[in-house]
Amino acid sequence: MKSYAAVDLGASSGRVMVGRVGPDSLELTEAHRFPNRPVRVPEGLRWDILSLYGGVLDGLKAAGQVDSVGIDSWAVDYGLLDADGALLGNPVHYRDARTEGVAEKVWASVPADQLYAATGLQYAPFNTLYQLVAARETAQLAQAERLLLIPDLMSYWLTGEQGTELTNASTTQLIDPRTREWSYEVASRLGVDLGLFAPLRRPGDPAGVLRPEVLEETGLRGPVPVTAVGSHDTASAVAAVPADGERFAYICTGTWSLAGLELDAPVLSEESRAANFTNELGLDGTVRYLRNIMGLWLLQECARAWGEPELGELLLEAAKVPALRSVVDAGDAVFLAPGRMPERIAEACRVSGQPVPESPAEITRCILDSLALAHRRAIEDAQRLASHPVDVVHVVGGGTRNTLLCQLTADACGLPVVAGPTEAAALGNVLVQARAHGLVGDLASGRRLLTRAQPLTRYEPRGDTARWHEAQARLTGR
């Protein structure tokens, strides 16, 4: 067996996991977990990137000797380096307000339909492209010689080598999903200097070895290679979906819900753009055709406002609240910013003429019903737009612990839900490293190994989906 360290950085916490992989075994243990708390400073919302890097070093020290390291994180955000390779300030958080109104400026140069046809990326106000346009006149961007997406920045600090991993680059809205290369036409029309980006890497490519200073601080014996993985955490999570065959949908649950299909080619139709589906790149030439949904961020923000009540008790009380009494659009950008989430959910129900949830249990039930409804809509729309029917929905990530949400998703979709693994991004990260070192074969064989090695829970749909259709009509009028 060999051991691999998976550095998995989420929007609310980071972790270093150790995967031990043998010919017919896959074990995952947690070495270190640490918070990821953004900081609001006078100029806006920023990531505390040095604290995150410190957590990574502490995690590698706790992990002990490993055969390789891989890094994945959330998408779109980046750090800028000067000519000496030094970081020019803390990376801007994607929830920062600087991109408000920027999309309209972009569309004035490249209309939205042309932008989608070229990049296949759904509209999201925080896409890297919009962030770069927002930063166009800043002193920081003017000084920058290099742009590194968050996992590539961590890899650079660990190894001293720079690269841009492809699955994460595909979230920038600067990649052509057909060629899997930069879209020079889009960048040129918008004045984006693609020379800022380091050369593209693919999952499995070597990304350097740990620097002597890192070895000294972590106590590891060198050389320890760093391997490029699906560095967008969703790419790693989808690689760890324990599916058999092609007729499956997936929902990667956590702060966000990413619901969609794994395809062989992008869907770039105008109907797909109107439905706000994205074409991000995955392993082995695949496309992650999905819709971004606000996810458990809604509940996390409410829990923060309520003083962090015990989640298990809150879910038990929410299960007693009548189903589908009130729902909100879990994809609405009105819920993107932090703060006052219970009041904003109540206001959305009031404006739409529905009963207004008041207690924490009522608001929690509204959130979970709304998420299940958004999952249903995304999976129905994806099947129709891609002409790709499915028989089962795989739920992976932190939301697998939320049994009420998993059951409601099965009920809403009218399809069985298979929940697990919980640490999907870390497992996908480990599998790519193991494959790069010859221990695992193709994507399908990795998924078979996961199915044998990881506990999975199956939820069968209950009741009639008509009530979910009626709830959907309340939001969409159809």
C-alpha positions in Angstrom: 0.0 0.0 0.0 1.0 3.6 -0.6 -0.1 6.7 1.3 -1.2 10.0 -0.3 -1.9 13.3 1.4 -5.1 15.0 0.0 -5.1 18.8 0.8 -8.8 19.6 0.5 -9.7 23.3 1.0 -13.4 24.2 1.2 -15.0 27.6 1.5 -15.6 27.1 5.3 -12.9 24.7 6.4 -9.8 23.0 5.2 -8.5 19.5 5.9 -5.5 17.2 5.2 -6.6 13.6 4.7 -4.4 10.6 4.2 -5.5 7.9 1.8 -3.9 4.5 1.9 -4.3 2.7 -1.4 -3.6 -1.0 -2.3 -4.6 -3.2 -5.2 -8.1 -3.8 -3.7 -8.3 -1.3 -0.8 -8.8 2.4 -0.1 -8.7 3.8 3.4 -9.1 7.5 4.3 -8.2 9.1 7.6 -8.2 12.7 8.7 -4.8 14.1 9.7 -5.8 17.7 10.4 -8.8 19.9 10.0 -8.8 23.7 10.3 -11.2 26.6 9.8 -11.3 28.8 6.8 -12.6 32.2 8.0 -12.6 35.1 5.5 -11.9 38.5 6.9 -13.7 41.8 6.1 -11.2 44.6 5.8 -11.8 48.2 4.7 -11.3 47.3 1.0 -13.7 44.3 1.1 -13.9 40.6 1.9 -10.6 38.7 1.7 -9.4 35.1 2.3 -6.9 34.6 5.1 -4.6 32.8 2.8 -1.6 32.7 5.2 -3.7 31.0 7.8 -4.8 28.4 5.3 -1.3 27.7 4.2 -0.3 27.3 7.8 -3.1 24.8 8.2 -1.8 22.9 5.2 1.7 22.7 6.7 0.3 21.6 10.0 -1.7 19.0 8.2 1.3 17.6 6.3 3.2 17.4 9.6 0.3 15.4 11.2 0.0 13.2 8.1 3.4 11.7 8.5 5.4 10.2 5.6 3.5 10.1 2.3 4.3 9.1 -1.2 2.7 12.2 -2.8 0.6 15.3 -2.1 -2.4 16.6 -4.1 -4.3 19.9 -3.6 -7.9 20.8 -4.4 -10.0 23.8 -3.4 -13.0 26.0 -4.2 -12.9 27.6 -7.7 -12.6 31.0 -9.4 -10.5 32.9 -6.8 -6.8 33.6 -7.2 -3.7 35.3 -5.9 -1.5 37.7 -7.8 2.3 37.6 -7.6 4.9 40.3 -8.4 8.0 39.8 -10.5 9.8 38.3 -7.5 7.1 35.7 -7.0 5.7 37.5 -3.8 2.0 37.6 -3.2 0.4 41.0 -3.8 -2.2 41.0 -1.0 -4.7 38.6 0.3 -6.9 37.0 -2.4 -10.4 38.6 -2.9 -13.3 36.4 -1.7 -15.8 35.5 -4.4 -18.6 36.9 -2.2 -17.0 40.3 -2.3 -19.2 43.0 -3.8 -16.6 44.2 -6.4 -18.2 42.3 -9.3 -21.6 43.9 -8.9 -22.6 45.3 -12.3 -19.5 44.0 -14.0 -21.2 41.4 -16.1 -23.1 44.1 -18.0 -19.8 45.7 -18.9 -18.4 42.4 -20.2 -21.5 41.7 -22.2 -21.2 45.1 -23.9 -18.0 43.8 -25.5 -18.9 40.1 -25.7 -22.6 39.5 -25.7 -23.8 36.8 -23.2 -24.8 34.3 -25.9 -21.4 34.6 -27.6 -19.6 34.3 -24.3 -21.5 31.1 -23.5 -20.9 29.7 -27.0 -17.2 30.2 -26.6 -16.7 29.1 -22.9 -19.8 27.1 -22.0 -19.8 28.6 -18.5 -23.0 29.6 -16.7 -23.5 33.2 -15.5 -22.2 33.6 -12.0 -21.2 37.1 -10.9 -18.0 35.9 -9.3 -16.5 34.1 -12.2 -12.8 34.8 -12.6 -13.4 36.7 -15.8 -15.7 39.2 -14.1 -13.2 39.5 -11.2 -10.4 40.3 -13.6 -12.5 42.9 -15.4 -13.4 44.4 -12.0 -9.8 44.6 -11.1 -8.7 46.1 -14.4 -7.8 49.6 -13.1 -6.2 48.5 -9.8 -2.6 49.0 -8.8 -2.4 45.4 -7.7 -3.3 44.0 -11.1 -0.9 46.5 -12.8 2.0 45.1 -10.7 1.1 41.5 -11.2 3.4 39.2 -13.3 1.5 36.0 -12.4 -2.0 34.8 -11.5 -2.4 31.5 -9.6 -5.7 30.0 -8.7 -5.9 29.0 -5.1 -4.7 25.4 -5.2 -2.0 26.3 -7.7 -0.9 29.1 -5.3 -0.6 26.5 -2.4 1.3 24.1 -4.8 3.7 27.0 -5.7 4.4 27.7 -2.1 5.1 24.1 -1.4 7.3 23.4 -4.4 8.4 26.7 -6.0 6.9 25.6 -9.3 4.0 27.3 -11.1 1.2 25.8 -13.1 -2.5 26.2 -13.8 -4.5 23.0 -13.4 -7.1 22.5 -16.1 -10.3 21.5 -14.2 -10.0 24.6 -12.1 -9.0 26.8 -15.1 -12.3 25.7 -16.7 -14.1 27.7 -14.0 -12.4 31.0 -15.0 -14.7 31.5 -18.1 -11.5 31.7 -20.2 -11.3 28.1 -21.4 -12.9 26.6 -24.5 -14.5 23.4 -23.3 -14.2 21.8 -26.8 -10.5 22.3 -27.2 -9.7 22.2 -23.5 -7.3 25.2 -24.1 -7.5 28.9 -23.4 -10.1 30.9 -25.4 -7.7 33.6 -26.8 -10.6 35.3 -28.7 -12.6 36.0 -25.5 -9.5 37.1 -23.6 -8.4 39.4 -26.4 -11.8 41.1 -26.8 -12.0 41.8 -23.0 -8.4 42.8 -22.6 -7.4 39.9 -20.4 -3.7 39.0 -20.5 -3.5 35.2 -20.6 0.2 35.6 -20.1 -0.6 36.1 -16.4 -1.5 32.4 -16.2 1.1 29.7 -15.7 1.2 26.8 -18.2 -1.8 24.4 -18.1 -1.5 21.1 -16.2 -3.8 18.1 -16.4 -4.8 15.9 -13.5 -2.0 13.4 -12.9 0.8 15.6 -14.1 3.8 16.1 -11.9 3.7 19.5 -10.1 7.1 19.5 -8.4 8.5 18.3 -5.1 8.3 19.7 -1.6 10.9 22.4 -1.0 13.7 21.7 1.6 12.1 24.4 3.9 8.8 22.6 3.7 10.4 19.2 4.4 12.1 20.8 7.5 8.9 22.3 8.8 6.7 19.2 8.3 9.3 16.6 9.3 8.9 14.7 6.0 11.7 13.0 4.3 12.3 14.0 0.7 11.8 13.8 -2.1 8.0 14.1 -1.8 6.3 14.8 -5.1 3.3 17.0 -5.5 0.8 15.6 -8.1 -1.7 17.7 -10.0 -5.2 16.4 -9.2 -8.6 17.6 -10.2 -7.8 20.8 -8.3 -11.3 22.2 -8.4 -12.8 20.3 -5.5 -16.0 19.5 -7.5 -13.8 17.8 -10.2 -12.3 15.7 -7.5 -15.6 15.0 -5.9 -17.2 13.9 -9.2 -14.2 11.6 -9.8 -15.2 9.9 -6.5 -18.9 9.4 -7.5 -19.3 5.6 -7.0 -21.4 5.2 -10.2 -21.7 2.1 -12.4 -22.2 3.0 -16.0 -23.4 6.4 -17.5 -27.0 6.7 -16.5 -26.5 8.7 -13.3 -26.8 12.2 -12.0 -24.7 13.6 -9.2 -25.1 16.3 -6.5 -21.9 17.5 -4.8 -23.2 18.9 -1.6 -21.6 21.3 0.9 -21.6 25.1 1.0 -22.8 24.8 -2.6 -24.9 22.1 -4.3 -23.5 21.3 -7.8 -26.1 19.2 -9.5 -25.7 17.7 -13.0 -24.3 15.0 -15.3 -21.0 13.7 -16.5 -20.8 14.0 -20.3 -18.4 13.3 -23.1 -18.9 16.8 -24.8 -20.2 20.2 -23.7 -23.7 21.4 -24.3 -23.5 24.9 -25.8 -27.0 25.6 -27.0 -28.9 28.8 -26.3 -31.4 26.8 -24.3 -28.7 25.5 -22.1 -27.4 29.1 -21.5 -30.9 30.3 -20.7 -31.2 27.5 -18.1 -27.9 28.6 -16.6 -26.0 25.4 -16.9 -22.2 25.3 -16.9 -19.7 23.1 -18.8 -16.7 22.5 -16.5 -14.0 20.1 -17.3 -13.4 16.8 -15.5 -11.1 13.8 -15.7 -10.4 11.8 -18.8 -11.9 14.3 -21.3 -15.2 14.4 -19.4 -17.4 17.5 -19.0 -19.2 18.3 -15.7 -22.5 19.6 -17.0 -24.1 21.2 -13.9 -26.0 24.0 -12.3 -24.7 25.8 -9.2 -27.3 25.9 -6.4 -26.7 28.0 -3.2 -26.5 24.8 -1.1 -26.1 24.3 2.7 -24.7 27.9 2.8 -28.3 28.9 3.5 -28.5 26.7 6.6 -24.9 27.6 7.7 -25.6 31.3 7.6 -28.9 30.8 9.5 -27.2 28.6 12.1 -24.6 31.4 12.6 -27.3 33.9 13.1 -29.0 31.6 15.7 -25.9 31.1 17.7 -24.9 27.7 16.3 -27.6 25.4 17.7 -27.1 21.6 17.7 -27.7 20.5 14.1 -29.1 17.1 14.9 -31.8 18.6 17.1 -32.6 21.3 14.6 -33.1 18.7 11.8 -35.3 16.5 14.1 -37.6 19.6 14.7 -37.5 20.5 11.0 -38.7 17.0 10.1 -41.9 17.7 12.1 -42.8 20.8 10.1 -45.3 20.2 7.3 -43.6 19.6 4.0 -43.4 22.2 1.2 -45.3 24.8 3.2 -43.0 27.5 1.9 -40.1 27.4 -0.6 -37.5 29.8 -2.0 -35.4 29.8 -5.1 -32.1 28.2 -3.8 -30.3 29.5 -6.9 -31.2 33.1 -6.4 -28.2 35.5 -6.2 -30.1 37.4 -3.5 -28.8 34.8 -1.0 -25.1 35.0 -2.1 -23.8 37.6 0.4 -23.4 36.7 4.1 -25.6 38.1 6.9 -29.3 38.3 7.9 -30.1 35.0 6.2 -33.2 34.1 8.3 -34.7 37.5 7.6 -33.9 37.3 3.9 -35.5 33.8 3.5 -38.6 35.0 5.4 -38.8 38.1 3.2 -38.6 36.0 0.0 -41.5 33.9 1.2 -43.5 37.0 2.1 -42.9 38.6 -1.3 -44.0 35.4 -3.1 -47.2 35.2 -1.1 -46.4 32.1 0.8 -46.6 31.5 4.6 -43.7 33.2 6.3 -41.5 30.7 8.3 -40.6 32.1 11.7 -39.0 29.5 14.0 -35.6 28.0 13.3 -37.3 24.7 12.6 -39.7 26.2 10.1 -36.9 28.1 8.3 -34.7 25.0 8.3 -37.5 23.0 6.7 -38.0 25.7 4.1 -34.3 25.6 3.3 -34.2 21.8 2.9 -37.4 21.6 0.9 -36.1 24.4 -1.3 -32.7 22.6 -1.9 -34.5 19.3 -2.7 -36.7 21.2 -5.2 -33.7 22.9 -6.8 -32.0 19.5 -7.1 -35.1 18.2 -8.8 -35.2 21.1 -11.2 -31.5 20.9 -12.1 -31.5 17.1 -12.7 -34.7 17.3 -14.8 -33.4 20.2 -16.9 -29.9 18.5 -17.4 -31.5 15.3 -18.7 -33.6 17.3 -21.1 -31.0 19.6 -22.3 -28.3 16.9 -22.8 -30.7 14.2 -24.0 -29.1 12.0 -21.3 -31.6 10.1 -19.1 -30.6 8.8 -15.6 -31.8 6.1 -13.3 -30.1 7.1 -10.0 -28.9 10.2 -8.3 -25.5 10.1 -6.4 -25.1 12.5 -3.5 -21.6 13.1 -2.3 -19.9 15.5 0.0 -20.9 17.0 3.4 -24.6 16.9 2.7 -24.6 13.1 2.8 -24.7 13.5 6.6 -28.0 15.3 6.3 -30.4 12.3 6.1 -33.4 14.6 5.8 -32.0 16.4 2.8 -31.1 13.1 1.1 -34.5 11.6 1.6 -36.2 14.8 0.4 -34.0 14.8 -2.7 -35.1 11.3 -3.5 -38.7 12.2 -3.0 -38.4 15.3 -5.1 -36.6 13.6 -8.0 -38.7 10.5 -7.9 -35.4 8.6 -8.2 -33.3 6.5 -5.8 -30.5 8.5 -4.1 -27.2 6.8 -3.2 -25.5 8.9 -0.5 -21.7 8.7 0.0 -18.9 9.1 0.2 -18.8 12.1 2.5 -15.2 13.1 1.9 -15.6 12.7 -1.9 -13.2 15.5 -2.9 -10.4 14.1 -0.8 -11.1 10.6 -2.1 -11.1 11.8 -5.7 -7.8 13.7 -5.0 -6.3 10.5 -3.6 -7.5 8.4 -6.6 -5.8 10.7 -9.1 -2.5 10.5 -7.2 -2.7 6.7 -6.9 -3.5 6.5 -10.6 -0.5 8.7 -11.5 1.6 6.2 -9.6 0.2 3.1 -11.2 -2.0 1.8 -8.4 -5.4 2.5 -10.0 -6.5 2.1 -13.6 -9.1 4.3 -15.4 -12.0 6.3 -13.9 -14.4 3.4 -13.9 -12.0 1.1 -12.0 -11.4 3.8 -9.4 -15.2 4.1 -8.9 -15.5 0.3 -8.5 -12.8 0.5 -5.8 -14.7 3.3 -4.1 -18.0 1.3 -4.2 -16.3 -1.7 -2.5 -14.4 0.4 0.1 -16.7 3.2 1.2 -20.0 2.9 3.1 -23.0 4.0 1.0 -26.7 4.7 2.0 -29.6 4.2 -0.4 -32.8 6.3 -0.1 -35.9 5.2 -2.1 -38.4 7.9 -3.2 -41.6 8.2 -1.2 -44.9 9.6 -2.2 -46.1 11.3 -5.4 -43.9 13.9 -7.1 -47.0 16.0 -8.0 -46.7 18.0 -4.8 -43.1 18.9 -5.8 -44.3 20.0 -9.2 -46.9 22.2 -7.5 -44.2 23.8 -5.3 -42.0 24.4 -8.4 -44.9 26.1 -10.1 -45.1 28.5 -7.1 -41.6 29.7 -7.9 -41.5 29.5 -11.7 -45.1 29.7 -12.8 -44.8 26.4 -14.7 
